[in-house]
Amino acid sequence: MVSAMTDADHLTRVIVTGGGSGGHAMPALAAITRLLAEPAVEVEYIGSTTGIERAVARGAGVPFHAVRTGKLRRARRWYGVLSRRNAADVLEVVRGTVESFALLGRLRPSVVLATGGFVTVPVAWAACLRRIPVVIHEQTLRLGLANRLCAPAATGIVLSTPLSYDALRPRWRSKATVTGNPVRTGVLKGVRSRAVDRFALAPDLPTILVTGGALGAMGDAYAIASLVVSRSGAGTTNELAATGRPALLVPLVPTGGDEQCRIARSFAAAGAALVVQDDAFSGTRLVAETRQLLAAPDRLAAMGTAAASLAPGDAAGALADLVLRTARRTQAVHSPGDDERRTLSAPQSRCYGD
C-alpha cells in the first residue's frame, strides 16, 4: 500500500553552511538567493557563533543556527601545530560535530551546501554520518584547508575554475564539477545614475573604486567605476569579471599557493588588468599608473571587455541547480512510492576518506 504524500514530502530543505569571512559567506548568499527563487525550497543556515554569516542569513531572511567550531592554526614546522590552542579547538570541532548531528536530525535536510570556512567541518561530517549528501564549493584555485578536510565526506565538489582540477587529489576529481563562483545579485544590478546620487559624485569625471575586502562592494559602486584598484582575491576578481570593470590589481602575498598572484597574472594575460606587485606599490606609483590608465579611455574599455570575457556566466544558478538535483535524487529514494522509486540509488557520502 502506497502512503499518501504530504506537503512536507514535496518540500526540499537545503542546509547552507560556511563563513568566518565574506569570501565564504558571499557565495553562500548568492546561492541562497537562487535557491529561494525555486518553488517548494526551504533554506536554513548553520554557522559559527562569531562569524559574519549570522548577519548574512538574517539579511537573506533564512533561519540561522550556530554550532561550535575551531580553527587549525598553521605553523612553518609540523610540530608548531601542536599547541594548546589547536588542541582546544579540536575539542570544539568534536563538540560542534555532536551539535550538528543533533541539529541535522531535527531539521532533516535533503542536502547540505558547504562554502568553506572552519564551521563547515563539523557540519559536513555530521551530515556524512547521517548519510545526507554534502556539496562543497571552493572559491579559490586550490581547496582551502576546511574544504580539504570536508572533501572525503562530500558527494560533490564544485569548483570556480577548470584550473582547479589539477590541484585536486586524483581520487576527488571524479566528483568535481565547475560552475564558477556565485556573484551576489546586488553586484549585478548596479545603476550608474543611482551611484551619482548615492555617493554625491560628479558624473562627468572618472571615478576610481578602491576595494578588495572579502565583502566586496556595493553594485552601484561598480556601475560607476571607471577603474577599480583592488587586491586580487578570488571573490573580488570574480565580481570584476561579472561587472566588466578594468582593474589595477595589487596581489596580496604571501597567500596559500601564491593564490592572488596567479589570479592577477590570469587577468593581466587576458588584458583585463594591470598588475603592480605588493613590494613595488606606493602612493606615487598608484597615482602615476591610474593617471596613465584614465588618460586612455579606449584602453580602459578594452580592459573592461576582456574582464567580462572571464565571467563564468550564471554561476549561482548552476550551483543552485546542482544542489537541488542532488537533493531531489535523495528525496526520490527516501520518499514513499512504488518499488521502482525505491530502487533508485542516491548519491551517498562515505565517511572514510574516499
Rosetta blueprint (number, residue, H / E / L):
1 M L
2 V L
3 S L
4 A L
5 M L
6 T L
7 D H
8 A H
9 D H
10 H H
11 L L
12 T E
13 R E
14 V E
15 I E
16 V E
17 T E
18 G L
19 G L
20 G L
21 S L
22 G H
23 G H
24 H H
25 A H
26 M H
27 P H
28 A H
29 L H
30 A H
31 A H
32 I H
33 T H
34 R H
35 L H
36 L H
37 A L
38 E L
39 P L
40 A L
41 V E
42 E E
43 V E
44 E E
45 Y E
46 I E
47 G E
48 S L
49 T L
50 T L
51 G L
52 I L
53 E H
54 R H
55 A H
56 V H
57 A H
58 R H
59 G H
60 A H
61 G L
62 V L
63 P L
64 F E
65 H E
66 A E
67 V L
68 R L
69 T L
70 G L
71 K L
72 L L
73 R L
74 R L
75 A L
76 R L
77 R L
78 W H
79 Y H
80 G H
81 V H
82 L L
83 S L
84 R H
85 R H
86 N H
87 A H
88 A H
89 D H
90 V H
91 L H
92 E H
93 V H
94 V H
95 R H
96 G H
97 T H
98 V H
99 E H
100 S H
101 F H
102 A H
103 L H
104 L H
105 G H
106 R H
107 L H
108 R L
109 P L
110 S L
111 V E
112 V E
113 L E
114 A E
115 T L
116 G L
117 G L
118 F L
119 V L
120 T H
121 V H
122 P H
123 V H
124 A H
125 W H
126 A H
127 A H
128 C H
129 L H
130 R L
131 R L
132 I L
133 P L
134 V E
135 V E
136 I E
137 H E
138 E L
139 Q L
140 T L
141 L L
142 R L
143 L L
144 G L
145 L H
146 A H
147 N H
148 R H
149 L H
150 C H
151 A H
152 P H
153 A H
154 A L
155 T L
156 G E
157 I E
158 V E
159 L E
160 S L
161 T L
162 P H
163 L H
164 S H
165 Y H
166 D H
167 A H
168 L L
169 R L
170 P H
171 R H
172 W H
173 R H
174 S H
175 K H
176 A E
177 T E
178 V E
179 T L
180 G L
181 N L
182 P L
183 V L
184 R L
185 T H
186 G H
187 V H
188 L H
189 K L
190 G L
191 V L
192 R H
193 S H
194 R H
195 A H
196 V H
197 D H
198 R H
199 F H
200 A L
201 L L
202 A L
203 P L
204 D L
205 L L
206 P L
207 T L
208 I E
209 L E
210 V E
211 T E
212 G L
213 G L
214 A L
215 L L
216 G L
217 A L
218 M L
219 G H
220 D H
221 A H
222 Y H
223 A H
224 I H
225 A L
226 S L
227 L E
228 V E
229 V E
230 S E
231 R L
232 S L
233 G L
234 A H
235 G H
236 T H
237 T H
238 N H
239 E H
240 L H
241 A H
242 A H
243 T H
244 G L
245 R L
246 P L
247 A E
248 L E
249 L E
250 V L
251 P L
252 L L
253 V L
254 P L
255 T L
256 G H
257 G H
258 D H
259 E H
260 Q H
261 C H
262 R H
263 I H
264 A H
265 R H
266 S H
267 F H
268 A H
269 A H
270 A L
271 G L
272 A L
273 A E
274 L E
275 V E
276 V L
277 Q L
278 D H
279 D H
280 A H
281 F L
282 S L
283 G H
284 T H
285 R H
286 L H
287 V H
288 A H
289 E H
290 T H
291 R H
292 Q H
293 L H
294 L H
295 A L
296 A L
297 P H
298 D H
299 R H
300 L H
301 A H
302 A H
303 M H
304 G H
305 T H
306 A H
307 A H
308 A H
309 S H
310 L L
311 A L
312 P L
313 G L
314 D L
315 A H
316 A H
317 G H
318 A H
319 L H
320 A H
321 D H
322 L H
323 V H
324 L H
325 R H
326 T H
327 A H
328 R H
329 R H
330 T H
331 Q H
332 A H
333 V H
334 H H
335 S L
336 P L
337 G L
338 D L
339 D H
340 E H
341 R H
342 R H
343 T L
344 L L
345 S L
346 A L
347 P L
348 Q L
349 S L
350 R L
351 C L
352 Y L
353 G L
354 D L
